[in-house]
Amino acid sequence: MIKYLKNIFRQAILFSLLFTSGLTSVKAQVESTGNLPNVFSVGEEITYVLSYNWLFICTDAGEARFKVLPDTLNNSNLLHLHVFGTSYPFYDWFFKVRDVYESWVDPATLIPLRFNRDINEGGYTKENEYDFNWKTNEVNVRIRRRGGDSKFYTMPIESGAVDLVTAIYITRNLDFSKAIPLTSYPISVMFDREIYNVKYTYLGREKKKVKGIGEFNTLKFRVELVAGDVFKEGQYLNVWVSDDSNKIPVYIESPIRVGSIKAQLSSWKGLKYPFDGSLK
């Protein structure tokens, strides 16, 4: 049970990267226009409830909160993209989770300059920092586990490569209006010192009901999952994204070896555009 609770938080944070697409097309757009039209702005805050489901048992285990904040780095004005995952008090006594993922990006291009990951999952802690050097196409990495010393690495990065949190926000700026249903796409995003290669499929438009909020016009994606301790061979992750100017994931669901895990939109504020995806 604890293993699955742990992966509720880890996978829920990772969920959003799995339907990222066309990062090279974003790069091309930035190069041709000099900027990327952001669908979000400073002050936006979106919260998801994370739950575990098994047979007739459904329990809300925690939440993940995404914020867009103003910040400065090396005398430059940047966007600070901040993600915080936490377990609810009921679970804290046997598996306390406090996860922070954050990126500092250029507000016009969304090119990342720094990434930080600081997690505490049931006593397992890890710090992971990236400092991007786009002049040399390298990233300086610092990794530290609980009770250990910091380890430093320098990794080459391809043009257009981004960290996890930046990938989440870049995704929302992509144009899916001409996407063809059942078309599959390969993706790759940096995480720790690994490159994750995943294939996802655009399934088309669908109405999706979100408990306690309403029904939404959405874009639905299916993602192939890597088999291992949590997922079985041939299992998929499903993501429903609001079919409006905000492009917010409203519901995410995936089977695991025992039951399923879900992330459901619960609240939002400071959106740049009216949230008109909810059907009346």
Backbone as CSV, one residue per row, in Angstrom:
resi,resn,N_x,N_y,N_z,CA_x,CA_y,CA_z,C_x,C_y,C_z
1,MET,0.829,-1.211,0.000,0.000,0.000,0.000,0.862,1.260,0.000
2,ILE,1.901,1.273,0.850,2.759,2.449,0.925,3.441,2.697,-0.407
3,LYS,3.857,1.631,-1.090,4.510,1.795,-2.382,3.599,2.514,-3.356
4,TYR,2.291,2.188,-3.323,1.371,2.818,-4.248,1.074,4.251,-3.852
5,LEU,0.992,4.522,-2.549,0.796,5.905,-2.108,1.956,6.773,-2.570
6,LYS,3.152,6.230,-2.451,4.324,6.977,-2.899,4.203,7.332,-4.364
7,ASN,3.740,6.387,-5.175,3.669,6.631,-6.611,2.478,7.492,-7.001
8,ILE,1.466,7.627,-6.129,0.398,8.584,-6.397,1.010,9.951,-6.632
9,PHE,1.917,10.367,-5.741,2.509,11.697,-5.831,3.536,11.766,-6.958
10,ARG,4.394,10.782,-7.017,5.441,10.831,-8.040,4.831,10.799,-9.429
11,GLN,3.888,9.882,-9.671,3.303,9.772,-10.999,2.389,10.959,-11.309
12,ALA,1.672,11.472,-10.306,0.805,12.618,-10.566,1.615,13.822,-11.033
13,ILE,2.797,14.033,-10.435,3.651,15.125,-10.879,4.174,14.828,-12.280
14,LEU,4.498,13.556,-12.544,5.035,13.204,-13.846,3.972,13.164,-14.938
15,PHE,2.692,12.979,-14.538,1.630,12.812,-15.518,1.663,13.882,-16.604
16,SER,1.799,15.126,-16.189,1.647,16.219,-17.129,2.710,16.229,-18.208
17,LEU,3.881,15.691,-17.921,4.925,15.688,-18.944,4.627,14.654,-20.020
18,LEU,3.819,13.649,-19.732,3.676,12.536,-20.640,2.880,12.859,-21.896
19,PHE,2.159,13.980,-21.909,1.477,14.332,-23.140,2.080,15.579,-23.769
20,THR,3.303,15.952,-23.355,3.992,17.046,-24.016,4.315,16.641,-25.429
21,SER,4.251,17.578,-26.355,4.498,17.253,-27.754,5.180,18.400,-28.452
22,GLY,5.873,18.081,-29.506,6.380,19.080,-30.410,7.260,20.134,-29.771
23,LEU,8.141,19.755,-28.842,9.019,20.763,-28.263,9.910,21.375,-29.328
24,THR,10.228,20.612,-30.382,11.013,21.174,-31.470,10.214,22.219,-32.231
25,SER,8.889,22.042,-32.350,8.070,23.040,-33.028,7.963,24.309,-32.191
26,VAL,7.976,24.148,-30.853,8.004,25.321,-29.991,9.297,26.090,-30.214
27,LYS,10.409,25.359,-30.277,11.698,25.988,-30.524,11.668,26.751,-31.845
28,ALA,11.088,26.132,-32.883,11.025,26.793,-34.185,10.185,28.058,-34.115
29,GLN,9.086,28.011,-33.344,8.239,29.181,-33.209,8.970,30.304,-32.482
30,VAL,9.722,29.943,-31.440,10.488,30.949,-30.715,11.526,31.582,-31.628
31,GLU,12.207,30.750,-32.442,13.245,31.265,-33.319,12.683,32.177,-34.401
32,SER,11.461,31.878,-34.857,10.887,32.665,-35.944,10.208,33.939,-35.468
33,THR,9.621,33.923,-34.255,8.870,35.075,-33.766,9.557,35.791,-32.617
34,GLY,10.516,35.093,-31.971,11.217,35.703,-30.854,10.535,35.492,-29.524
35,ASN,9.337,34.910,-29.512,8.653,34.656,-28.251,7.624,33.548,-28.416
36,LEU,6.993,33.187,-27.325,5.965,32.157,-27.299,4.732,32.751,-26.629
37,PRO,3.560,32.691,-27.279,2.369,33.306,-26.694,1.859,32.524,-25.484
38,ASN,2.173,33.012,-24.284,1.805,32.294,-23.071,0.300,32.292,-22.847
39,VAL,-0.247,31.128,-22.490,-1.659,31.027,-22.167,-1.873,31.182,-20.668
40,PHE,-0.793,31.446,-19.929,-0.889,31.638,-18.485,-0.129,32.905,-18.113
41,SER,-0.339,33.398,-16.911,0.332,34.622,-16.463,0.592,34.547,-14.963
42,VAL,1.365,35.492,-14.465,1.683,35.553,-13.041,0.401,35.614,-12.220
43,GLY,0.342,34.835,-11.161,-0.828,34.803,-10.291,-1.708,33.595,-10.503
44,GLU,-1.457,32.828,-11.564,-2.250,31.624,-11.797,-1.933,30.564,-10.744
45,GLU,-2.973,29.891,-10.258,-2.810,28.808,-9.284,-3.848,27.733,-9.563
46,ILE,-3.378,26.501,-9.765,-4.254,25.376,-10.095,-3.959,24.233,-9.126
47,THR,-5.009,23.636,-8.564,-4.840,22.573,-7.575,-5.554,21.303,-8.020
48,TYR,-4.899,20.159,-7.770,-5.454,18.846,-8.093,-5.525,17.982,-6.839
49,VAL,-6.599,17.217,-6.716,-6.709,16.204,-5.669,-6.182,14.891,-6.227
50,LEU,-5.319,14.230,-5.473,-4.719,12.971,-5.878,-5.356,11.838,-5.088
51,SER,-5.795,10.795,-5.774,-6.516,9.724,-5.091,-6.034,8.357,-5.540
52,TYR,-6.291,7.370,-4.661,-5.972,5.975,-4.930,-7.273,5.183,-4.880
53,ASN,-7.495,4.312,-5.884,-8.730,3.543,-5.980,-8.410,2.057,-6.081
54,TRP,-9.100,1.254,-5.265,-8.924,-0.189,-5.288,-10.245,-0.858,-4.921
55,LEU,-10.753,-1.713,-5.832,-12.055,-2.358,-5.672,-13.114,-1.281,-5.378
56,PHE,-13.746,-1.340,-4.192,-14.781,-0.364,-3.858,-14.240,0.762,-2.976
57,ILE,-12.927,0.798,-2.807,-12.310,1.802,-1.946,-11.736,2.933,-2.798
58,CYS,-12.119,4.151,-2.464,-11.566,5.330,-3.128,-11.158,6.329,-2.047
59,THR,-9.887,6.678,-2.000,-9.417,7.561,-0.945,-8.598,8.702,-1.520
60,ASP,-8.907,9.920,-1.085,-8.113,11.088,-1.462,-6.876,11.124,-0.578
61,ALA,-5.695,11.017,-1.193,-4.458,10.891,-0.429,-3.698,12.197,-0.281
62,GLY,-3.947,13.144,-1.176,-3.210,14.398,-1.093,-3.571,15.320,-2.238
63,GLU,-2.719,16.315,-2.477,-2.990,17.253,-3.546,-1.682,17.791,-4.129
64,ALA,-1.790,18.339,-5.351,-0.664,18.985,-6.021,-1.113,20.377,-6.448
65,ARG,-0.289,21.378,-6.121,-0.646,22.772,-6.426,0.397,23.371,-7.359
66,PHE,-0.075,23.947,-8.471,0.782,24.560,-9.483,0.606,26.074,-9.426
67,LYS,1.733,26.818,-9.283,1.673,28.274,-9.197,2.623,28.916,-10.212
68,VAL,2.223,30.091,-10.707,3.091,30.910,-11.556,3.404,32.189,-10.783
69,LEU,4.687,32.396,-10.462,5.105,33.508,-9.611,6.132,34.381,-10.333
70,PRO,6.246,35.651,-9.928,7.315,36.497,-10.469,8.590,36.283,-9.667
71,ASP,9.751,36.401,-10.328,11.010,36.235,-9.621,12.127,36.846,-10.455
72,THR,13.306,36.952,-9.857,14.480,37.440,-10.572,15.634,36.469,-10.367
73,LEU,16.495,36.387,-11.361,17.680,35.543,-11.302,18.759,36.211,-12.143
74,ASN,19.902,36.470,-11.503,20.997,37.151,-12.190,20.528,38.462,-12.832
75,ASN,19.738,39.215,-12.065,19.235,40.524,-12.474,18.269,40.471,-13.659
76,SER,17.721,39.285,-13.944,16.731,39.144,-15.012,15.374,38.821,-14.407
77,ASN,14.317,39.413,-14.959,12.957,39.113,-14.525,12.492,37.810,-15.173
78,LEU,12.100,36.856,-14.334,11.723,35.537,-14.819,10.367,35.120,-14.281
79,LEU,9.837,34.035,-14.847,8.675,33.364,-14.274,9.174,32.207,-13.410
80,HIS,8.615,32.106,-12.212,8.954,31.022,-11.294,7.770,30.052,-11.303
81,LEU,7.956,28.890,-11.906,6.911,27.873,-12.019,7.087,26.895,-10.864
82,HIS,6.125,26.886,-9.948,6.290,26.183,-8.673,5.209,25.115,-8.514
83,VAL,5.638,23.876,-8.231,4.713,22.754,-8.023,4.968,22.170,-6.644
84,PHE,3.907,22.019,-5.841,4.035,21.487,-4.489,3.056,20.343,-4.301
85,GLY,3.589,19.151,-3.954,2.758,17.991,-3.688,2.800,17.635,-2.220
86,THR,1.635,17.386,-1.622,1.577,17.083,-0.190,0.540,16.009,0.098
87,SER,0.851,15.143,1.064,-0.135,14.173,1.541,-1.065,14.856,2.528
88,TYR,-2.269,14.325,2.663,-3.213,14.844,3.648,-2.833,14.349,5.052
89,PRO,-3.270,15.063,6.111,-2.865,14.722,7.483,-3.095,13.268,7.866
90,PHE,-4.164,12.654,7.364,-4.456,11.261,7.716,-3.302,10.339,7.333
91,TYR,-2.636,10.648,6.192,-1.553,9.794,5.719,-0.196,10.199,6.255
92,ASP,-0.102,11.418,6.817,1.196,11.909,7.278,1.820,11.029,8.353
93,TRP,0.976,10.416,9.179,1.527,9.675,10.317,2.272,8.418,9.891
94,PHE,1.991,7.875,8.671,2.744,6.700,8.243,3.422,6.875,6.892
95,PHE,3.047,7.897,6.117,3.764,8.140,4.868,3.600,9.603,4.473
96,LYS,4.422,10.445,5.076,4.341,11.885,4.851,5.058,12.254,3.557
97,VAL,4.368,13.041,2.719,4.935,13.491,1.446,4.956,15.008,1.399
98,ARG,6.109,15.566,1.067,6.260,16.996,0.814,7.237,17.133,-0.361
99,ASP,6.706,17.322,-1.552,7.509,17.385,-2.769,7.445,18.781,-3.379
100,VAL,8.595,19.312,-3.782,8.670,20.599,-4.466,9.397,20.406,-5.791
101,TYR,8.774,20.881,-6.860,9.391,20.933,-8.182,9.234,22.373,-8.674
102,GLU,10.316,22.986,-9.178,10.200,24.372,-9.609,11.211,24.700,-10.704
103,SER,10.776,25.588,-11.593,11.615,26.038,-12.693,11.581,27.554,-12.781
104,TRP,12.688,28.113,-13.256,12.765,29.545,-13.538,12.973,29.683,-15.046
105,VAL,12.033,30.358,-15.713,12.062,30.404,-17.173,11.953,31.842,-17.674
106,ASP,12.460,32.049,-18.883,12.302,33.336,-19.543,10.818,33.552,-19.847
107,PRO,10.231,34.695,-19.471,8.786,34.894,-19.647,8.347,34.973,-21.107
108,ALA,9.248,35.323,-22.019,8.865,35.458,-23.422,9.009,34.152,-24.190
109,THR,10.048,33.372,-23.883,10.334,32.167,-24.653,10.067,30.875,-23.894
110,LEU,9.921,30.954,-22.559,9.792,29.790,-21.669,11.045,28.912,-21.682
111,ILE,12.157,29.455,-22.122,13.413,28.715,-22.047,13.855,28.643,-20.585
112,PRO,14.126,27.441,-20.054,14.489,27.317,-18.640,15.926,27.740,-18.367
113,LEU,16.125,28.371,-17.213,17.459,28.748,-16.763,17.878,27.960,-15.529
114,ARG,16.907,27.579,-14.713,17.200,26.791,-13.515,16.014,25.890,-13.177
115,PHE,16.332,24.717,-12.628,15.317,23.763,-12.185,15.723,23.236,-10.813
116,ASN,14.739,23.045,-9.934,15.004,22.511,-8.599,13.956,21.458,-8.249
117,ARG,14.412,20.372,-7.660,13.530,19.321,-7.155,13.974,18.999,-5.745
118,ASP,13.053,19.091,-4.786,13.360,18.826,-3.376,12.211,17.995,-2.823
119,ILE,12.423,16.695,-2.641,11.333,15.803,-2.261,11.594,15.136,-0.922
120,ASN,10.495,14.862,-0.212,10.508,14.071,1.011,9.305,13.149,0.948
121,GLU,9.557,11.868,0.703,8.490,10.883,0.520,8.673,9.756,1.523
122,GLY,7.953,9.852,2.644,8.054,8.830,3.676,9.447,8.714,4.258
123,GLY,10.168,9.832,4.340,11.517,9.813,4.873,12.601,9.702,3.819
124,TYR,12.218,9.366,2.580,13.184,9.341,1.484,13.305,10.760,0.939
125,THR,14.494,11.326,0.994,14.692,12.699,0.540,15.678,12.733,-0.619
126,LYS,15.491,13.755,-1.463,16.396,13.927,-2.593,16.318,15.366,-3.084
127,GLU,17.492,15.924,-3.362,17.575,17.251,-3.963,18.199,17.105,-5.345
128,ASN,17.666,17.864,-6.284,18.143,17.781,-7.658,18.047,19.169,-8.280
129,GLU,19.180,19.743,-8.671,19.193,21.074,-9.267,19.822,21.028,-10.656
130,TYR,19.221,21.786,-11.578,19.812,22.002,-12.902,20.120,23.481,-13.045
131,ASP,21.275,23.804,-13.592,21.581,25.145,-14.052,21.937,25.041,-15.531
132,PHE,21.100,25.673,-16.369,21.261,25.556,-17.812,22.245,26.596,-18.339
133,ASN,23.137,26.142,-19.203,24.053,27.031,-19.902,23.796,26.861,-21.399
134,TRP,22.979,27.761,-21.949,22.565,27.607,-23.335,23.636,28.065,-24.317
135,LYS,24.660,28.742,-23.820,25.769,29.125,-24.705,26.615,27.907,-25.075
136,THR,26.719,26.974,-24.137,27.508,25.759,-24.380,26.621,24.526,-24.580
137,ASN,25.293,24.700,-24.484,24.354,23.584,-24.566,24.709,22.490,-23.554
138,GLU,24.885,22.937,-22.297,25.168,22.023,-21.200,24.292,22.375,-20.003
139,VAL,24.107,21.403,-19.129,23.400,21.659,-17.883,24.251,21.139,-16.735
140,ASN,24.453,21.976,-15.741,25.184,21.583,-14.541,24.190,21.021,-13.535
141,VAL,24.420,19.797,-13.096,23.472,19.063,-12.257,24.079,18.834,-10.872
142,ARG,23.264,19.085,-9.836,23.641,18.728,-8.464,22.591,17.786,-7.906
143,ILE,23.017,16.628,-7.395,22.109,15.636,-6.816,22.581,15.288,-5.416
144,ARG,21.659,15.291,-4.469,21.997,14.942,-3.088,20.867,14.115,-2.488
145,ARG,21.209,12.972,-1.931,20.237,12.137,-1.236,20.406,12.297,0.264
146,ARG,19.425,11.828,1.029,19.421,11.989,2.474,20.707,11.469,3.111
147,GLY,21.336,12.328,3.902,22.527,11.931,4.622,23.783,11.847,3.782
148,GLY,23.679,12.157,2.503,24.843,12.039,1.634,25.390,13.386,1.207
149,ASP,26.476,13.337,0.493,27.087,14.552,-0.041,26.501,14.873,-1.411
150,SER,26.597,16.135,-1.779,26.154,16.546,-3.104,27.099,15.992,-4.164
151,LYS,26.524,15.512,-5.263,27.296,15.041,-6.404,27.022,15.965,-7.586
152,PHE,28.063,16.282,-8.313,27.946,17.253,-9.390,28.274,16.602,-10.725
153,TYR,27.474,16.940,-11.734,27.656,16.412,-13.075,27.445,17.534,-14.086
154,THR,28.048,17.373,-15.244,27.761,18.256,-16.367,27.282,17.392,-17.518
155,MET,26.084,17.713,-18.029,25.469,16.916,-19.082,25.281,17.762,-20.342
156,PRO,25.576,17.201,-21.505,25.240,17.907,-22.748,23.732,17.834,-22.973
157,ILE,23.152,18.860,-23.511,21.717,18.864,-23.794,21.488,19.321,-25.219
158,GLU,20.531,18.692,-25.876,20.180,19.080,-27.228,19.345,20.352,-27.194
159,SER,19.439,21.121,-28.241,18.636,22.335,-28.335,17.157,21.969,-28.287
160,GLY,16.396,22.648,-27.426,14.974,22.351,-27.280,14.658,21.448,-26.114
161,ALA,15.675,20.833,-25.490,15.439,19.988,-24.329,15.080,20.852,-23.125
162,VAL,14.166,20.356,-22.286,13.722,21.121,-21.124,13.555,20.200,-19.932
163,ASP,13.408,20.808,-18.754,13.137,20.038,-17.547,11.648,19.720,-17.463
164,LEU,11.293,18.928,-16.458,9.923,18.451,-16.286,8.896,19.568,-16.146
165,VAL,9.127,20.505,-15.231,8.126,21.539,-14.969,7.960,22.461,-16.176
166,THR,9.069,22.836,-16.809,8.975,23.665,-18.004,8.177,22.959,-19.084
167,ALA,8.377,21.641,-19.227,7.640,20.878,-20.228,6.140,20.956,-19.993
168,ILE,5.731,20.912,-18.727,4.307,20.993,-18.400,3.703,22.286,-18.926
169,TYR,4.385,23.402,-18.704,3.828,24.699,-19.091,3.975,24.967,-20.585
170,ILE,5.038,24.459,-21.191,5.162,24.592,-22.643,4.028,23.865,-23.341
171,THR,3.656,22.703,-22.818,2.581,21.909,-23.402,1.313,22.724,-23.578
172,ARG,1.002,23.535,-22.602,-0.238,24.303,-22.649,-0.238,25.374,-23.724
173,ASN,0.922,25.668,-24.289,1.007,26.658,-25.349,0.973,26.044,-26.752
174,LEU,0.894,24.730,-26.817,0.898,24.067,-28.116,-0.479,24.091,-28.753
175,ASP,-0.499,24.107,-30.082,-1.742,24.183,-30.848,-2.166,22.777,-31.267
176,PHE,-3.259,22.276,-30.658,-3.773,20.955,-30.996,-4.980,21.030,-31.938
177,SER,-5.276,22.205,-32.470,-6.491,22.374,-33.276,-6.474,21.513,-34.540
178,LYS,-5.280,21.194,-35.039,-5.183,20.396,-36.254,-4.678,18.992,-35.982
179,ALA,-4.650,18.612,-34.712,-4.194,17.266,-34.373,-5.162,16.229,-34.931
180,ILE,-4.628,15.128,-35.446,-5.434,14.073,-36.057,-5.608,12.928,-35.059
181,PRO,-6.859,12.538,-34.755,-7.086,11.444,-33.809,-6.351,10.172,-34.218
182,LEU,-5.873,9.448,-33.213,-5.143,8.185,-33.328,-3.727,8.361,-33.869
183,THR,-3.270,9.617,-33.958,-1.882,9.850,-34.324,-1.006,9.727,-33.080
184,SER,0.087,8.974,-33.172,0.988,8.773,-32.038,2.262,9.586,-32.226
185,TYR,2.834,10.027,-31.089,4.013,10.867,-31.108,5.009,10.385,-30.051
186,PRO,6.312,10.332,-30.379,7.336,10.038,-29.369,7.751,11.328,-28.669
187,ILE,8.093,11.252,-27.385,8.554,12.423,-26.645,9.733,12.043,-25.771
188,SER,10.500,13.034,-25.372,11.608,12.809,-24.445,11.813,14.049,-23.594
189,VAL,11.933,13.844,-22.265,12.111,14.943,-21.315,13.150,14.535,-20.278
190,MET,13.997,15.475,-19.856,15.012,15.200,-18.838,14.387,15.087,-17.451
191,PHE,14.874,14.105,-16.679,14.464,13.979,-15.280,15.581,13.270,-14.535
192,ASP,16.083,13.890,-13.452,17.307,13.418,-12.809,18.409,13.416,-13.876
193,ARG,19.077,12.282,-14.046,20.102,12.175,-15.093,19.633,11.261,-16.213
194,GLU,18.313,11.139,-16.345,17.739,10.233,-17.332,16.974,11.002,-18.407
195,ILE,16.839,10.359,-19.563,15.974,10.849,-20.631,14.825,9.855,-20.760
196,TYR,13.594,10.315,-20.563,12.422,9.454,-20.636,11.842,9.518,-22.047
197,ASN,11.772,8.362,-22.702,11.199,8.264,-24.040,9.856,7.549,-23.948
198,VAL,8.807,8.260,-24.306,7.452,7.744,-24.158,6.678,8.037,-25.445
199,LYS,5.749,7.156,-25.777,4.881,7.407,-26.928,3.469,7.698,-26.438
200,TYR,2.835,8.722,-26.979,1.461,9.036,-26.610,0.620,9.200,-27.859
201,THR,-0.698,9.048,-27.691,-1.630,9.092,-28.810,-2.744,10.083,-28.527
202,TYR,-3.019,10.950,-29.498,-4.156,11.863,-29.394,-5.409,11.103,-29.822
203,LEU,-6.405,11.030,-28.922,-7.609,10.243,-29.186,-8.761,11.061,-29.736
204,GLY,-8.705,12.386,-29.577,-9.778,13.221,-30.092,-10.461,14.030,-29.006
205,ARG,-11.554,14.681,-29.372,-12.303,15.520,-28.437,-13.361,14.692,-27.718
206,GLU,-13.587,15.029,-26.439,-14.522,14.249,-25.629,-15.052,15.118,-24.494
207,LYS,-16.298,14.912,-24.121,-16.857,15.564,-22.938,-16.466,14.750,-21.711
208,LYS,-15.969,15.442,-20.670,-15.509,14.747,-19.472,-16.118,15.390,-18.237
209,LYS,-16.759,14.584,-17.408,-17.351,15.085,-16.168,-16.327,14.988,-15.044
210,VAL,-16.162,16.101,-14.318,-15.262,16.163,-13.174,-16.122,16.364,-11.926
211,LYS,-16.064,15.416,-11.009,-16.910,15.425,-9.818,-16.767,16.728,-9.041
212,GLY,-17.904,17.332,-8.732,-17.926,18.540,-7.925,-17.668,19.814,-8.692
213,ILE,-17.330,19.700,-9.987,-17.021,20.899,-10.774,-17.950,21.047,-11.970
214,GLY,-18.083,19.995,-12.767,-18.949,20.080,-13.943,-18.423,19.233,-15.077
215,GLU,-18.977,19.466,-16.261,-18.596,18.720,-17.457,-17.821,19.638,-18.387
216,PHE,-16.753,19.098,-18.994,-15.848,19.906,-19.801,-15.720,19.365,-21.217
217,ASN,-15.552,20.273,-22.170,-15.071,19.900,-23.487,-13.567,19.699,-23.361
218,THR,-13.074,18.532,-23.771,-11.664,18.225,-23.554,-11.012,17.625,-24.790
219,LEU,-9.670,17.655,-24.770,-8.836,16.900,-25.688,-8.305,15.709,-24.894
220,LYS,-8.476,14.505,-25.443,-8.079,13.307,-24.711,-6.812,12.701,-25.309
221,PHE,-5.878,12.311,-24.406,-4.628,11.691,-24.816,-4.442,10.364,-24.079
222,ARG,-3.829,9.415,-24.765,-3.487,8.127,-24.157,-1.972,7.961,-24.211
223,VAL,-1.387,7.572,-23.084,0.068,7.470,-22.990,0.462,6.044,-22.632
224,GLU,1.437,5.499,-23.358,1.967,4.186,-23.011,2.838,4.312,-21.761
225,LEU,2.667,3.395,-20.829,3.429,3.416,-19.582,4.517,2.353,-19.601
226,VAL,5.600,2.628,-18.900,6.726,1.697,-18.834,6.443,0.650,-17.754
227,ALA,6.466,-0.617,-18.128,6.180,-1.698,-17.182,7.262,-1.767,-16.109
228,GLY,6.817,-2.085,-14.873,7.759,-2.188,-13.763,7.038,-2.539,-12.492
229,ASP,7.498,-1.997,-11.356,6.918,-2.328,-10.064,5.489,-1.820,-9.932
230,VAL,5.165,-0.714,-10.618,3.863,-0.080,-10.440,2.919,-0.386,-11.595
231,PHE,3.432,-0.355,-12.841,2.588,-0.537,-14.007,2.830,-1.893,-14.653
232,LYS,1.750,-2.451,-15.238,1.847,-3.694,-15.974,2.120,-3.399,-17.451
233,GLU,2.597,-4.414,-18.157,2.814,-4.300,-19.590,1.479,-4.014,-20.281
234,GLY,1.472,-3.048,-21.206,0.274,-2.754,-21.981,-0.706,-1.809,-21.316
235,GLN,-0.369,-1.231,-20.165,-1.264,-0.284,-19.506,-1.044,1.126,-20.050
236,TYR,-2.116,1.938,-19.944,-2.082,3.288,-20.482,-2.511,4.310,-19.440
237,LEU,-2.014,5.494,-19.627,-2.432,6.654,-18.851,-3.346,7.490,-19.728
238,ASN,-4.468,7.957,-19.191,-5.389,8.820,-19.931,-5.397,10.219,-19.328
239,VAL,-5.319,11.222,-20.191,-5.297,12.615,-19.759,-6.355,13.385,-20.545
240,TRP,-7.196,14.148,-19.823,-8.200,15.005,-20.444,-7.820,16.469,-20.208
241,VAL,-7.631,17.238,-21.284,-7.184,18.628,-21.214,-8.309,19.531,-21.696
242,SER,-8.566,20.625,-20.975,-9.661,21.524,-21.358,-9.442,22.046,-22.774
243,ASP,-10.496,21.944,-23.579,-10.431,22.371,-24.978,-10.803,23.847,-25.067
244,ASP,-9.952,24.692,-24.500,-10.163,26.132,-24.513,-8.809,26.816,-24.555
245,SER,-8.775,28.100,-24.343,-7.518,28.844,-24.437,-6.561,28.522,-23.306
246,ASN,-7.070,28.035,-22.158,-6.207,27.763,-21.012,-5.464,26.424,-21.111
247,LYS,-6.088,25.447,-21.776,-5.502,24.102,-21.942,-5.039,23.516,-20.596
248,ILE,-5.943,23.409,-19.669,-5.642,22.876,-18.347,-5.998,21.390,-18.287
249,PRO,-5.091,20.526,-17.826,-5.499,19.140,-17.556,-6.577,19.145,-16.471
250,VAL,-7.730,18.554,-16.769,-8.824,18.557,-15.792,-8.975,17.201,-15.109
251,TYR,-8.462,16.149,-15.734,-8.606,14.816,-15.136,-7.526,13.906,-15.707
252,ILE,-6.881,13.128,-14.838,-5.828,12.210,-15.239,-6.070,10.898,-14.517
253,GLU,-5.977,9.801,-15.244,-6.259,8.501,-14.631,-5.344,7.439,-15.215
254,SER,-4.868,6.558,-14.338,-4.029,5.460,-14.803,-4.230,4.234,-13.930
255,PRO,-4.366,3.047,-14.548,-4.353,1.817,-13.756,-2.938,1.553,-13.279
256,ILE,-2.804,0.902,-12.124,-1.518,0.412,-11.642,-1.692,-1.073,-11.336
257,ARG,-0.684,-1.704,-10.798,-0.775,-3.153,-10.583,-1.914,-3.518,-9.639
258,VAL,-2.193,-2.662,-8.684,-3.331,-2.871,-7.784,-4.145,-1.582,-7.777
259,GLY,-5.318,-1.573,-8.427,-6.186,-0.405,-8.438,-5.787,0.616,-9.484
260,SER,-6.033,1.888,-9.184,-5.713,2.967,-10.110,-5.407,4.231,-9.315
261,ILE,-4.727,5.168,-9.957,-4.464,6.464,-9.354,-5.055,7.541,-10.247
262,LYS,-5.522,8.628,-9.613,-6.193,9.689,-10.338,-5.735,11.055,-9.826
263,ALA,-5.752,12.021,-10.717,-5.545,13.420,-10.356,-6.701,14.214,-10.963
264,GLN,-7.448,14.915,-10.116,-8.655,15.620,-10.549,-8.560,17.096,-10.202
265,LEU,-8.855,17.945,-11.176,-8.871,19.380,-10.930,-9.846,19.692,-9.803
266,SER,-9.378,20.494,-8.828,-10.253,20.829,-7.705,-10.483,22.331,-7.565
267,SER,-9.499,23.161,-7.919,-9.684,24.608,-7.807,-8.710,25.331,-8.720
268,TRP,-9.027,26.580,-9.009,-8.171,27.390,-9.866,-8.458,28.861,-9.602
269,LYS,-7.461,29.705,-9.853,-7.642,31.147,-9.776,-6.539,31.823,-10.578
270,GLY,-6.771,33.065,-10.950,-5.775,33.841,-11.665,-5.522,33.392,-13.086
271,LEU,-6.495,32.701,-13.717,-6.309,32.260,-15.093,-6.287,33.454,-16.039
272,LYS,-5.516,33.326,-17.087,-5.370,34.420,-18.039,-6.632,34.604,-18.871
273,TYR,-7.328,33.487,-19.153,-8.525,33.524,-19.981,-9.723,32.985,-19.195
274,PRO,-10.943,33.386,-19.576,-12.127,32.810,-18.933,-12.097,31.289,-19.076
275,PHE,-12.463,30.636,-18.008,-12.450,29.170,-18.029,-13.780,28.710,-18.583
276,ASP,-13.892,28.726,-19.927,-15.173,28.462,-20.574,-15.321,27.021,-21.042
277,GLY,-14.448,26.128,-20.558,-14.575,24.734,-20.966,-15.699,23.999,-20.277
278,SER,-16.176,24.509,-19.127,-17.237,23.841,-18.392,-18.569,24.051,-19.079
279,LEU,-19.265,22.952,-19.351,-20.530,23.029,-20.054,-21.649,23.389,-19.089
280,LYS,-22.593,24.151,-19.549,-23.744,24.536,-18.721,-24.836,23.473,-18.824
